[in-house]
Amino acid sequence: MEHKTLISVIIPVYNGEKYLAQCIENTLCQTYKQLEIIVIDDGSTDKSAQIAAQYPVKIISQKNSGLAASRNTGIDNATGDYIHFLDVDDWLNLQYYEKMLEAVQLTKAEMAVGGVINEIRQKRTQIFDYQIVVSTIDDKLALTNVGKYGYAWRYLFDINFLKNNNLRFEEGRLIEDLAFSLQAVYFANKIVSVPNAVYVYKLRENSIMSNRNKAFKQKRHEDWKHAKEVRRQFAEEHHFQIPDVATKGLGAKIIKWFA
């Protein structure tokens, strides 16, 4: 493995002072050291920016625009060969980037998908025992289960692959991962699964998924319906069926009618 290869790690943060130091230190302690850590301060009103300034990271400040816009800012400013999106309140096993990079370089895949420990919904935990390379749309959908769980932080992306396919997160929306990840999985020529690379998705107070504010819950509900409709349209346009998800025919019409 060529250790000169640079990975850009994008960490969006909005009022994440409780978690940011741990997140950055978790990244700095990775066994793979050629990392460009970019903290996107999305208009925080707490001490997030001051905490980030204590570490050897690149800080980009912007007015509060949301997670999707922060990730797009990360894409625009990344100078690495590969890019990973890391949520500020989650963490990685310490060999994560070493194993992910080793897999994509060995197989020349555009994307690597690592394991997930989902502390919120245990049934969504997925750990890979073997390195597998897939290239057909059916195999890519089966391996990643991206049609149901679109988390962008599961993947290490070749940054030129993202830019060449103009892959961006839809700004102003929650559940923005689903369309982005589904499109990436569809357009990738090869995807490789990575054993011993594990992302731990944690349940935190007032996160996007746990926030119980009434207006926020309504927006989350509306944006989830929007994300499912974008998913349906994309699958229909490109003539594939997502496993366990009705994207066309009577099932899709019934789902759309009830929505």
Secondary structure, DSSP 8 states (H G I E B T S, - for coil): --TT--EEEEEEESS-TTTHHHHHHHHHTSS---EEEEEEEES-SSSHHHHHTTSS-EEEEE-S--HHHHHHHHHHH--SSEEEE--TT-EE-TTHHHHHHHHHHHHT-SEEEEEEEESS-GGG-B--SS--EE-SHHHHHHHH-TTT---GGGEEEEHHHHHHTT----TT-SSTHHHHHHHHHHH-S-EEEEEEEEEEE---TT-TTT---HHHHHHHHHHHHHHHHHHHHHHHHTT---TTS--SHHHHHHHHHH-
